[in-house]
């Protein structure tokens, strides 16, 4: 059976046509957990859950799983067996063979759910896992929960706010994504906070600015904009805040370098007559994160390729100093910011 989309899984759950084996995995762990919860709730029903719902950890023995799957439901047409983050570590070849046989022949009276909300099985790299995935995709339904695009994240936040009795404008949902990033678990946590503060009705933009915690990428992006605009006071305030919050200097520099790399790639693409989205065809880090290129296109106006190259040279020198110099890390970052401010104005630094 080919890989199933999340939208198709939703239809199966709503139509109550669940059967056999389901494997839920992927980069978006929030959705893996979400669909596992919905699958289990629908498959197990509402009555006699002590008999019709059996949950196992990933290290459960193959024989125990087989016994649970083969057992008949109690006063119901089916039961559910759920396994969280199945592990193959330490299992004998005989155990692995039993698991493959079990997954190949799940009875009609059981829905078996394998979910990987806290782990990433190496389906493509490890021989044992590859064999397991091949069998599961042949005998059951495999659902890969991929990272959502920015429009999808905005739509999800708007709908989630509505369910909580609040109204979130699409533009403000976009602001939350910029502040928090594309991790749905973190986004929902921030939305819960904002909705609790608002109570009901429209969510004010100032509430988002007041309450939503900005991730490192969002704060360093603000740092890069301050540097490009020549706002030295703002740039150093952001740097000091990051250091006071114990963000590692190496990470700060790495994210800042990434922002300048985005600018350089977009600038060179535009100079070549291509669109700002052109780098996404060649660099996998932009998958479902094209907003980085959109932001870079907006900020790249008025910047020359030469200035951006000079800035990247400054960032490289700072990286080498951080990793190989005995100079205080804060001093290295402060010096790099001063040189980047000069480079933004087209001036050379010592």
PLY file of the C-alpha trace (Angstrom):
ply
format ascii 1.0
element vertex 350
property float x
property float y
property float z
element edge 349
property int vertex1
property int vertex2
end_header
0.00 0.00 0.00
1.45 3.42 -0.90
2.19 5.97 1.77
-0.97 7.61 3.06
-1.40 11.38 3.37
-2.63 12.96 6.58
-5.77 14.16 4.80
-6.53 10.58 3.71
-6.00 9.32 7.26
-8.44 11.95 8.49
-11.07 10.66 6.06
-10.55 7.09 7.25
-10.98 8.11 10.88
-14.10 10.15 10.17
-15.61 7.37 8.05
-14.63 4.79 10.72
-13.07 2.51 8.12
-9.95 1.66 10.12
-8.36 -1.72 9.69
-5.02 -3.48 10.11
-1.70 -1.81 10.76
-0.88 1.91 10.92
2.64 3.37 11.14
2.90 7.05 12.09
6.27 8.78 11.89
7.97 11.91 10.56
9.60 15.24 11.40
6.48 16.87 12.85
6.21 15.04 16.16
3.17 17.04 17.25
1.17 15.63 14.34
2.47 12.10 14.94
1.12 12.27 18.49
-2.08 13.97 17.33
-2.97 11.35 14.74
-1.98 8.49 17.05
-4.37 9.82 19.69
-7.22 10.15 17.19
-6.57 6.72 15.70
-6.47 5.01 19.08
-9.60 6.78 20.31
-11.60 5.80 17.23
-10.28 2.23 16.98
-10.69 1.36 20.67
-14.21 2.73 20.99
-15.71 4.01 24.22
-16.57 0.88 26.20
-14.58 -1.87 27.91
-11.29 -0.07 27.31
-9.55 -2.31 29.85
-10.02 -5.12 27.34
-10.16 -3.34 23.99
-7.18 -1.01 24.34
-3.72 -2.30 25.10
-0.73 0.06 25.10
2.93 -0.99 24.98
6.28 0.74 25.14
8.79 0.30 22.35
10.78 -2.47 24.04
7.80 -4.82 24.47
8.51 -8.44 23.61
7.32 -9.70 20.25
5.37 -12.53 21.92
3.53 -10.07 24.18
2.59 -7.92 21.19
1.46 -10.97 19.24
-0.74 -12.17 22.12
-2.39 -8.76 22.36
-2.97 -8.46 18.62
-4.41 -11.97 18.25
-6.74 -11.69 21.27
-10.37 -11.05 20.35
-12.13 -7.81 21.36
-14.63 -7.89 24.22
-18.22 -7.19 23.14
-17.03 -5.06 20.22
-16.20 -5.54 16.54
-12.55 -4.60 17.04
-9.85 -3.61 19.53
-6.77 -1.44 19.43
-3.15 -2.25 20.26
-0.85 0.78 20.44
2.96 0.67 20.49
4.90 3.86 21.23
8.35 4.27 19.66
9.07 0.67 18.77
12.74 -0.20 19.26
14.73 -2.90 17.48
17.80 -2.45 19.70
18.80 -5.62 21.51
16.30 -7.82 19.70
17.43 -11.18 18.38
16.96 -12.16 14.72
14.17 -14.45 15.90
12.39 -11.52 17.62
12.67 -9.35 14.52
11.29 -12.16 12.39
8.29 -12.52 14.73
7.61 -8.80 14.48
7.66 -8.95 10.68
5.26 -11.90 10.71
2.99 -10.07 13.14
2.89 -6.89 11.06
2.23 -8.89 7.89
-0.92 -10.51 9.24
-2.86 -8.28 11.64
-6.36 -9.78 12.06
-9.46 -7.84 11.00
-10.54 -7.60 14.64
-7.48 -5.52 15.64
-6.13 -2.11 14.72
-2.40 -1.99 15.47
-0.90 1.50 15.79
2.87 2.02 15.73
3.67 5.67 16.49
7.07 7.35 16.65
6.39 10.63 18.44
9.67 10.63 20.39
12.08 8.86 18.03
13.15 8.75 14.40
13.40 5.20 13.06
16.11 4.95 10.35
13.82 3.44 7.73
16.14 4.39 4.86
19.53 3.76 6.47
19.35 0.66 8.66
18.82 -2.73 7.03
16.52 -4.06 9.77
14.37 -0.93 9.78
14.25 -0.83 5.99
12.95 -4.38 5.93
10.37 -3.57 8.59
9.15 -0.50 6.69
8.88 -2.48 3.46
6.66 -5.03 5.19
4.57 -2.38 6.94
4.00 -0.40 3.73
2.96 -3.62 1.99
0.60 -4.86 4.69
-0.58 -1.67 6.36
-0.85 2.10 6.15
2.21 4.31 6.61
1.73 8.01 7.35
4.68 10.42 7.25
3.94 13.63 9.18
6.09 16.24 7.46
6.87 19.75 8.63
4.09 22.13 7.64
4.57 25.09 5.33
4.15 28.58 6.74
0.62 29.05 5.27
-0.40 25.69 6.76
0.97 26.70 10.16
-0.90 30.00 10.04
-4.14 28.24 9.10
-3.65 25.73 11.94
-3.12 28.50 14.52
-6.17 30.45 13.35
-8.35 27.33 13.63
-6.89 26.37 17.02
-7.57 29.86 18.40
-11.12 29.68 17.10
-11.69 26.40 18.97
-10.63 28.17 22.15
-13.12 30.99 21.63
-10.52 33.48 20.38
-10.04 35.21 17.05
-6.52 35.23 15.61
-5.92 37.20 12.43
-3.87 35.48 9.74
-1.22 38.21 9.80
-0.81 37.75 13.57
-0.58 33.98 13.12
2.29 34.68 10.71
3.94 36.83 13.36
3.74 33.94 15.84
5.41 31.63 13.31
8.19 34.18 12.83
8.67 34.47 16.58
8.45 30.79 17.53
9.49 28.86 14.43
7.81 25.93 12.69
7.58 23.52 15.62
3.87 22.87 16.19
4.34 21.77 19.78
5.98 25.09 20.64
3.41 27.06 18.62
0.46 25.44 20.35
2.08 26.07 23.72
2.45 29.76 22.94
-1.11 29.92 21.59
-2.46 28.40 24.81
-0.71 31.17 26.73
-2.07 33.91 24.48
-5.63 32.54 24.54
-5.59 32.15 28.34
-4.53 35.79 28.65
-7.14 37.00 26.14
-10.01 34.91 27.48
-12.24 35.24 24.45
-12.64 37.40 21.37
-9.95 39.02 19.22
-6.29 38.48 20.12
-4.55 41.85 20.05
-1.20 42.09 18.23
0.31 43.69 21.35
-0.64 40.57 23.34
1.47 38.47 20.97
4.38 40.89 21.30
4.03 40.82 25.09
3.62 37.10 25.71
5.03 35.03 22.87
8.56 33.80 23.50
10.80 34.36 20.52
13.07 31.52 19.55
16.75 32.00 18.85
16.27 32.21 15.09
13.65 34.97 15.40
15.76 37.01 17.83
18.92 36.67 15.75
16.92 37.63 12.66
16.01 40.86 14.47
19.71 41.26 15.23
20.62 40.92 11.54
18.00 43.52 10.56
19.35 45.94 13.14
22.88 45.45 11.79
21.81 45.96 8.18
19.91 49.11 9.14
22.92 50.47 11.06
21.06 50.52 14.39
24.04 49.80 16.62
22.26 50.40 19.93
19.49 47.97 19.09
21.96 45.38 17.80
24.02 45.40 20.99
20.88 45.30 23.17
19.71 42.15 21.38
23.16 40.57 21.69
23.31 41.33 25.41
19.84 39.86 25.93
20.85 36.66 24.15
24.00 36.31 26.24
22.12 37.06 29.48
19.70 34.25 28.59
22.70 31.91 28.31
22.45 31.34 24.57
25.79 29.82 23.50
27.86 32.32 21.48
28.65 29.66 18.89
24.92 29.14 18.29
24.26 32.86 18.09
26.98 33.24 15.48
25.79 30.19 13.54
22.22 31.49 13.26
23.46 34.99 12.39
25.66 33.53 9.68
22.66 31.63 8.33
20.72 34.90 8.01
23.55 36.47 6.01
23.88 33.35 3.85
20.16 33.66 3.03
20.73 37.28 2.01
23.71 36.39 -0.16
21.92 33.53 -1.93
18.85 35.64 -2.63
20.95 38.59 -3.80
22.96 36.46 -6.24
19.77 34.76 -7.50
18.15 38.12 -8.21
21.30 39.38 -9.94
21.20 36.31 -12.19
17.64 37.10 -13.25
16.09 34.36 -11.12
13.46 34.66 -8.42
14.23 34.84 -4.71
12.90 31.28 -4.38
15.59 29.87 -6.67
17.93 28.77 -3.81
15.18 26.46 -2.51
15.80 24.24 -5.56
19.38 23.57 -4.50
19.48 23.77 -0.68
17.30 21.36 1.36
17.24 23.61 4.45
14.57 25.75 2.75
12.06 22.94 2.46
8.82 24.23 4.02
10.83 27.24 5.19
10.71 29.43 2.11
9.75 32.36 4.35
13.48 32.67 5.07
14.01 33.53 1.42
11.01 35.87 1.42
12.45 37.72 4.41
15.87 37.86 2.77
14.39 39.28 -0.44
12.80 42.08 1.56
15.99 42.85 3.47
18.41 42.49 0.55
17.26 45.63 -1.26
20.02 48.22 -1.32
22.70 45.71 -0.32
25.46 44.98 -2.76
26.92 41.54 -3.30
30.31 42.95 -2.36
29.06 44.13 1.06
27.46 40.76 1.74
30.69 38.96 0.83
32.59 41.23 3.20
30.05 40.43 5.93
30.44 36.69 5.37
34.23 37.07 5.64
33.73 38.86 8.99
31.46 36.07 10.24
33.95 33.40 9.15
36.76 35.16 11.00
34.60 35.41 14.12
33.74 31.70 13.89
37.43 30.79 13.69
38.17 33.05 16.68
35.38 31.48 18.75
36.66 27.99 18.07
40.38 28.61 18.28
41.11 31.81 20.18
41.54 32.44 23.90
39.79 35.81 23.60
36.55 36.19 25.59
33.60 34.98 23.50
31.48 38.06 24.21
34.31 40.32 23.05
34.63 38.34 19.80
30.90 38.76 19.11
30.92 42.45 19.97
33.87 43.03 17.63
32.11 41.10 14.86
28.98 43.25 15.27
31.04 46.43 15.02
32.67 45.20 11.81
29.28 44.12 10.37
27.85 47.59 11.07
30.73 49.12 9.13
30.33 46.61 6.29
26.62 47.47 6.01
27.64 51.08 5.38
30.27 50.05 2.85
33.15 50.94 5.15
36.19 48.76 5.74
37.15 47.68 9.25
40.58 47.13 10.67
0 1
1 2
2 3
3 4
4 5
5 6
6 7
7 8
8 9
9 10
10 11
11 12
12 13
13 14
14 15
15 16
16 17
17 18
18 19
19 20
20 21
21 22
22 23
23 24
24 25
25 26
26 27
27 28
28 29
29 30
30 31
31 32
32 33
33 34
34 35
35 36
36 37
37 38
38 39
39 40
40 41
41 42
42 43
43 44
44 45
45 46
46 47
47 48
48 49
49 50
50 51
51 52
52 53
53 54
54 55
55 56
56 57
57 58
58 59
59 60
60 61
61 62
62 63
63 64
64 65
65 66
66 67
67 68
68 69
69 70
70 71
71 72
72 73
73 74
74 75
75 76
76 77
77 78
78 79
79 80
80 81
81 82
82 83
83 84
84 85
85 86
86 87
87 88
88 89
89 90
90 91
91 92
92 93
93 94
94 95
95 96
96 97
97 98
98 99
99 100
100 101
101 102
102 103
103 104
104 105
105 106
106 107
107 108
108 109
109 110
110 111
111 112
112 113
113 114
114 115
115 116
116 117
117 118
118 119
119 120
120 121
121 122
122 123
123 124
124 125
125 126
126 127
127 128
128 129
129 130
130 131
131 132
132 133
133 134
134 135
135 136
136 137
137 138
138 139
139 140
140 141
141 142
142 143
143 144
144 145
145 146
146 147
147 148
148 149
149 150
150 151
151 152
152 153
153 154
154 155
155 156
156 157
157 158
158 159
159 160
160 161
161 162
162 163
163 164
164 165
165 166
166 167
167 168
168 169
169 170
170 171
171 172
172 173
173 174
174 175
175 176
176 177
177 178
178 179
179 180
180 181
181 182
182 183
183 184
184 185
185 186
186 187
187 188
188 189
189 190
190 191
191 192
192 193
193 194
194 195
195 196
196 197
197 198
198 199
199 200
200 201
201 202
202 203
203 204
204 205
205 206
206 207
207 208
208 209
209 210
210 211
211 212
212 213
213 214
214 215
215 216
216 217
217 218
218 219
219 220
220 221
221 222
222 223
223 224
224 225
225 226
226 227
227 228
228 229
229 230
230 231
231 232
232 233
233 234
234 235
235 236
236 237
237 238
238 239
239 240
240 241
241 242
242 243
243 244
244 245
245 246
246 247
247 248
248 249
249 250
250 251
251 252
252 253
253 254
254 255
255 256
256 257
257 258
258 259
259 260
260 261
261 262
262 263
263 264
264 265
265 266
266 267
267 268
268 269
269 270
270 271
271 272
272 273
273 274
274 275
275 276
276 277
277 278
278 279
279 280
280 281
281 282
282 283
283 284
284 285
285 286
286 287
287 288
288 289
289 290
290 291
291 292
292 293
293 294
294 295
295 296
296 297
297 298
298 299
299 300
300 301
301 302
302 303
303 304
304 305
305 306
306 307
307 308
308 309
309 310
310 311
311 312
312 313
313 314
314 315
315 316
316 317
317 318
318 319
319 320
320 321
321 322
322 323
323 324
324 325
325 326
326 327
327 328
328 329
329 330
330 331
331 332
332 333
333 334
334 335
335 336
336 337
337 338
338 339
339 340
340 341
341 342
342 343
343 344
344 345
345 346
346 347
347 348
348 349
